[in-house]
Amino acid sequence: MATTFWPSIAAALRNTPHTTRAPMVWDPASLLMSRFGFGIEARTRADLAHYGLDDWWRNQVAFGRGAGAGYAGHAGVAAQGPLLKKNPAEVRAWLKANGNEYGWEAMDQLTRVTLGLQAWSHGQVYEAVVDFFANHLNVANHSDGVWTTRHTMDRDVIRKYALGSYASMLLASARNPAMLQYLSLASSSKKAINENYGRELLELHTVGIGAGYTEADVQNSARILTGRSLDADFNYLYKPERHWVGPIKVMGFSHPNDTAEGGEAAGEAYLRYLAYHPATAQRLAYKMCVHFVSDNPSPTLVAELARIYLRTGSQIVPMLAAILRSTEFWASRGAKVRRPAENLIATVRALGVGPGDLTKSLQSLHWMSSAVGQVPLDWSAPNGYPAVASAWRSSGSLLNLWGYHRGLAQNWYDGFAELDPLTLYGAVKPRTSGEAIIALCGRLTGSRFPAAHLQALQTFLGEPAGTPIADSRLRWYLPHLIPLILDAPQHALR
């Protein structure tokens, strides 16, 4: 049976005072694509108008599970990451043949392809969910030890299961060579147990620090997972001779763990216990609501997502659909702030700036994201990039972003297709400079600016709103007005 989401929008608008959050006069399509994507652009507007939200959502999920899975959301971008198709041994051989056996080219390609797909993939829902889980099961991309394996975590774990089951994703992560290297599980053994992965599995990947586990539970969590290691080519290999044998108890889980040969299966049973634990459901539901709805989601919405998680066997898409059905989501405009790289990508999409030379444009996006302090997949700690506004208060990043707004609007950078600013008016050409400003604000931010903000832009032009477009200073000032609109708080909201 088809699910209808639009009545929830009407309910949100009826029940939410327009004075509680600015701006409250907003385009629902822009809210949708700033949360379940990296910003609105012309093609998405057209698709939403043509299909309606329900069919658009189904098409996006089907695309992410089918033709757009992995790196297939944009063929040209995918072609910029040839090493991402290779296994670790092949990556190392390629690096050695190209003069730097320990080079970071595979990790660089992963960064550039990730940025390109966020900017230009048709599968925006898929990319948004990939980004969420890449932070939830974080493995720092540009870090020691994963130079030949980091892409396998992205390809074989996050992207493979992003629209599937979290339990399957978790089990795959516990066999992934990059995860095993990053959190030291590959070096853990019965004679020298390393607690790093066992602790983060509990604290970050599943039940969370408030679930009541003890230090003894952490130690047993590490013990039951010993033996998970790598072969000489950095592929996953279970080594029974390294597995700790003996009874195990972690929270409500117990296992005889009485043979080394059965240790891998014992670890699988433990991982499944954690994956389906109510505390895992609650924690993942809370993190989803923080990321997709607001920094302070309601306990009611979190509890509903946790119930769905347990009822569906950890399926991710039903949880996302529940967010879309909620009044709380549609009433949340202004409740999230874009992280720096999200602002950068949203700018590219709002302007409709396409790639001219993909190699150059992806390199440009890489150094831009570095300059604003958020290269995707590069958070060094295992907890992933923070998702709340308070973590991103930085004057340096803000000033850099304002510079990039101007550069992208005014065609400063190599690799991007040249932007004709007149195309940003849309199909209906404005008659006056006031109409032009309103049209540009709506197109670029999905918001209707308050009268004071519109007047400030009009003051910048030095002319009244009724000035005929043929006589307006926009003939010269348009490339300078556009970045001012992007500098406004409305564009900073997600």
N, C-alpha and C positions, 0 to 999 in steps of 0.2 A: 504494500500500500504506500502511495506517495506521501512523503512528509511535507507539510506546509510550514514554512518558517515566517512568512511575512506578517501574519497576525501578531506575532511576538513583537515586531517592530512597532506596530501601531500601539500595542499595550505599553511598550516602553515609553513612547512619546506622550501617551496620556498620563502615565504615572510619574514621570520625572519632570520636576520643575525646570524650566529653561534657564533659570538663574543659578543652578547649582554647579554648573561646570561649563567652561567656555572652550571652544565654541559649541553650542548646542544645536545650531542650525547647520546640518551636515548632510552629506550625500551618503546614504547607506552603502552604496557600492564601494565608496572609498574606505569606509570603516571596515567592511568585510575584507578588502584586499590589503589593508594595512596590518591586519591581524593574521589572516590566513593567506598571506602572500607578502610581497615586498613593496607594495604600493600599486596604486591604480594606474592604468595606461589605456590608450584608446582601444586596443583589441579586447581587453577585458570588459570595458564598458559596453562594447558592441555585443560580446558574447552574453553578458548578463541581460541586456535588452532583448536579445533574440531568444534565448532559452528560458529566461526566468531563473530565479535562484535555485529552485529544486533540481531542475535538469542540469543547470550549470554545475552544481555540487556533485551530482552523480557522474557527470562527464569528467570532472577533475579527479575524482577518486578512481574512476576507471582508467584514466590516462596514467595516473601515478602507479597503478598496479599493472599496467600493460605497456602500451607503446612508449610512455614517457619514463618508465622505471630506470633506475640506475642513472646513467648520464645522458639518456636519450631525449631529454626534454628540449634540447637544442643541438642539432647535429654538428653545427659549426663549432660551438663551444666544446662539445665532447671531443672533437678532433684535435683540440689543443692539449689534450691530456693522454697521449699514447701510452705513457708508462702506467696509467691507472688500470689498464687491461692486463698487466703482467703480474706474475707471481713474484715473491721476494727475490728468488734466485735470478730470475730474468731481469729484474730491475738492477740488481747488483752487477750482473754481467754487462748490461747496457752502460751503466755508469763507468765501469772499468774500461770498456771499449772506447768511451768518450773522454778518457783522461782523468776521471776523478771517482774512484771506487766508493768514496765516502761522501760524495756530493749530495746535495739536498734537492736535486731537480724534481724528483717524484713528489716531494712535499710541496714544492713550488707549484707544480702542475695542479696538484689537488686544490691549493688555494685559489689559483686563477680560474679553474673550472667551476669551483663552488661559487665564486663571485659572478661569473658569467651566467650560470644557471639561475642564480637569484635575480639577476637583472633581466634576462631575456628568455628564460624558459617559459613555455606555455603552461607547464605544470606547476603553478604557483602554490597550490595547496600542498603538493608533495614536497616542494622545496622548503616551505615553512615548517612542515612537520619534521623533515630531515634536520633542519637547523635546531629545532627543539631537542630532539633526541641526541644529536651530536654533542650538545652541551650537557645533557643529563648523563650520558655515558662518555664523559670527556676523556680523550687522549690527546694531549697537546701535540699539534702537528709538527711544528719546527722544534723538536726536542731530540736530545741524544738517544740513540739506540733504536729509533723507529724509522730511520731514513729509507729503509727498503720495505717497510711493512705498514706504515700509517694509512696508506690508501686502502688496504684491505679492511680496516675497521670501517671506513666510510662505505666501501663498495659492498662488502659481504655481510655486514651487520646492520648498520644504520639504514642505508638505502634499500637493502633487501627486505627489511621488516617494518619500515616506517609506517606503512598502511596495513599492517598485519597484526600479529600478536606480540605483546611486550614480553611474554614468557619466552617465546622463540628468540626474540632479540637478545634477551638476557643470557640465555643458554649459549647462543652463538658468540656473544662477547666474551664468555668465559673460556672459549677455545681460540680466540683471535690472537694472532701473534703480536700485534701492536699493543693490545691491552695487557697481554701477559708480560711483555717487556716493560711497558710504562709503569705498571704497578707491581713489578718484581715477582710475579707468580712463577715465571719461567725459571727463576733461580732458587725458588723455595724447595726444600727437600726435607725428608724426615730427620736428617741430621742437622739441618740449619733452616728452621722454619722462618719464613719471612711473612710477617703479619700484614703487610701493606694492602694486598688485594683483599684478603679476608676481612679487614676492617672497612675498607671503602665499599665493598660489596654490601655490607650492612648499613653503613652510615649514609652513603650516597646513592647507590644503585637500587636499593630495595626499601627496607622498613624504616630507616631513618634513626637519628640519634636518640629520639625520645621514645623508642619502642620498648625499652626496658631490657635490652641485652646487656650482658656484663663483660668484664675483661676476659673472663674464662670463656665466654661465648666467642669473643673475637679470636682467641687462641685456637679454639676448636674449629672455627670457620676457616682459619688458615690451614689447620692440619688436614681436614677432609679434602681439601683441594690440592694438596701436594701431589706431585707426579705429572701435573699438567705443565708441559714444557715444549721445547722446540727442537727440531732436528737441525742438522748443519746448514740447511738452506733456509732456516727461519720459518718453516711450516710447523703447524701444531703437531705435537706428538705426545701421547701419554706414555710415561715411563714408569712402569709399576715398581721398579727397584727404588724409586725416589719417594714412593707414597708411604705416609705414616699409617700404620695399622693399629687399630684399637677402637673401643667404643667411643662414639661421638654424641654429644648433646649440645644443641644450640637452640636456645629459647624452647619452643615446643617440639623441635625436631630431634629425633634420636635415630641412630643407625649402628648396627654392630661393627660395620667397617672392618670385617675380620680377615680379609685377604687383600694383598697388594693388587692382584689381578682385578678384583672387583672395586677398586678404589675410584675408578673413573665413573662407574655407574652410581656409586655412593654419592659422589660429588654432584651428579646430575639430579639425583633425588633431592639433595639439599637445595640446589638451585631452584628446582620446581617448588619446593616448600616456600622459599622466600618469594618467588614470583607470584604465588597465589595467596600470600599472607594479607590479611585485611589492612595491616599497617602499610604495606607496599601500595595497595590500592589507594589508601588515604593520601599517602605522600605524593604519588604520581598525580592523583587528581588535583591536589593542591597546587603542585608545580604547573600543571596545565592551565589551571584557572589563573594563576599569577601571570603566566606568559601570554595567554590569549584574551584575558578579560580585564583584570585590574591588579594593581599591586596589593590590594586588600580584598580578595574575593569573599563572598558570603559563605559561611559554613554550610548553608543549605545547598548551594550549587556544588561545592566540593563533595559533600556527602552523596549527592545524586550521581556524580561522575564515579565515585568509588563504588557505589552499588552496581553501576553498569559494568565497570571493570571486572568485578567478581562474578556477575551474572553471565557475562559473555566470555569468560575464560581469558581475560586480559586483552581483548580486542581493542585496538586504538581508535578506529574510525567511529564506532558508536559513541565513544566519549566525546570526540570532536563534534559529532552531530548534535549531541545533547547541549553542548555550549551554544551552537547556532540556534537551537530551539529556545534558548533561555531569554527571558526578558532582560536579565542582568547583562547579557552580552550586548544587546542592542541599545541599552541605556548607558553603555560604558564609554561613549565618545569623550575623549579628554582624560581618560583614566590611565592611559599608558603613554610613555615617552619613548621615542625611537632611540635605540642605541646608535652610536656614531656610524657604524657601517650600514645600519638599516636606513639612516637618513641619507647617506651617500647613494645607496641603491635606489631608494625611493625617488631621489632627485633625477636619476637617469630615467626612471620609468615615467615620472610625471612629465618630464620634458619630451619624452618620446625619442630620446637620443639612442639610435641604434649603433651597432658596431660597424665601422667602416673596414678597418684592418683589425681582425680579432686578436692577433698576437699583440699588437700595440695597445689596444683598448684594455685587454685583460691585465697587461703589465701596468697600465696606468691605474686601474682600479686597485691593483695590489698595493702599489706605493701610496695611493690615496688612503686606503683603509689603514695602512700602517701609520700614516701621519695623524689620523684622527684617533688612533689608539685602540682599534678593534679589528684586527685581521681575523676573519672567520677561522675557527678551529684552532686558534693559537693561544687560548687561555692556558697559562702554564700549570695552574693548580688543577687537581682532579675534579673539582666541583663545577667546572664550566663557567662561561660568562654569566654574570648576574643579570637578572631580568627586571630589576626594579629601578625606578628613576634616581633614587638617592645615590646609586653606585656610579652614575654617569655625569655628575656635576663637575665639569671641567671647562674653564675658560679657553684653554688652549685648543681643545677639540672643537669647541664652538666657533672660534675664530677661523680655524682651518676649514670647517664645513662651510662657513660663509664665503670663504675664498673659492671653494669648489663649486658652490652654487653659481658664482659669477663665471668661473671658468667653463663650466659645462653649458651654461646659457649663452656664453659669448664665443664658443668654439675655440677655446685655448689649447686643448689637449690633443695629442696624437691618437689616432686609431678610431675615433668616434666619427660617425656620419655627421655632416654639417647640419646644424639646426637652423631652419628658417623660422624665426620667432613669430611671424604672422600666422603660421599654422596652428599656434596655440589658442587662437580665438575659436577654433572649431568651424562647423559648417555655417553657422549664422554669424555674419560679420556685424560687429557693433556699429551703431550709428554715432555714438558720442564717446568721449574718453571715459566718462563714468561707467557706461555699459561695458567698455573694454576692460576696465579694472575689475568689475564684478565678474565678468566672464573668465578672466585670467585667474582670479582667486579661486573660483569654483573648479576650474580645470586643474590647477596645480595642487590644490590642497583638499578639495572635496568639501570646502566649507564656505559659508557666506560670512564675510568679515563684518564685525560690528561697524556701526557708522563712524566711530572715531578712527578706526583703522583705515577705512576707505578714505576718510578725509585726509589722513596723514599721507597716503599715497597720492591723493590729488594735490596736496601741498607740494610734494616732491616734484610733480609735473609743473606746478606753478600756473594752473589753469582751473576754471570751474568744471564741474562734472558734465555740464551741458555742452561743452565745446565739441563741435562737429568733428568726427574722426579725421576728415580731410584737412582740418586746420589744426589738429592736435599736435603737441610736441612729441607725442608717441612716435611720430615719424622718425625721430632721432633717439628718443629716450627708451623705447621699448626694450632693448637688450639690457638696460640698466634697471628698469622697473621689475622685470621678471625675477632677478635674484633677490630684490627686496621682498617680494612676496614669499619666496622660498625661505628667507631669513626669519619670517614671522613665526610666532609660536604655533600657529595652526599646522605648519608643515613639520614641526618638531614632534607633534603628537602622533602616536601610532594607534 
